[in-house]
Amino acid sequence: MSTLKDRLTADMRAALKARDELTTSTLRMALAAVGTAEVAGKAKRELSDDEVLAVLTKEAKKRREAAAAFADAGRAEQADKETAEGAVLDRYLPKQLAEQELTELVAGALAAGGFTEKSQMGPAMKAAQAAVAGRAEGGRVAAEVRRQLGL
């Protein structure tokens, strides 16, 4: 079993004992999503830490989007709950890159690959995503790649 999944399970048990309902429910949801990802496909398999991290990143993004939707609909209480759940998940995600760090990493990836034209957006994104290694959302990376390619 992956160490990140073990950590999620241990933290959920600790939150359960501490009667921390928000953390318990959030980690249960995260572990359920990991379990669903494990059984997706033809055969059940254990996810690596990177795959578990990808599942947690998706779940955190869902929470941010839901919080924004609830806030726009005037449901502040539900938006606050989604934001709090996102904060719990953020504890398990790598620290997000600052704008300056993202700019430098993308510039380095584009220079290393020799990407200069807008027709190279696909390969440029692949190189940039590899350089960023999950420390920034795909939308931020794509926007920076577009900016640097002059799109």
Buried (B, 14 or more C-beta within 10 A) or exposed (E): EBEBBEBBBEBBEEBBEEEBEEBBBBBBBBBEBBBEBBEEEEEEEEBEEEBBBBBBBEBBBBBBEBBEEBBEEEBEEBBEBBBBBBBBBBEBBEEBBEEEEBBEBBBEBBEEBEBEEEEBBEEBBEBBBEBBEBBBBBEBBBBBBBEBBEE
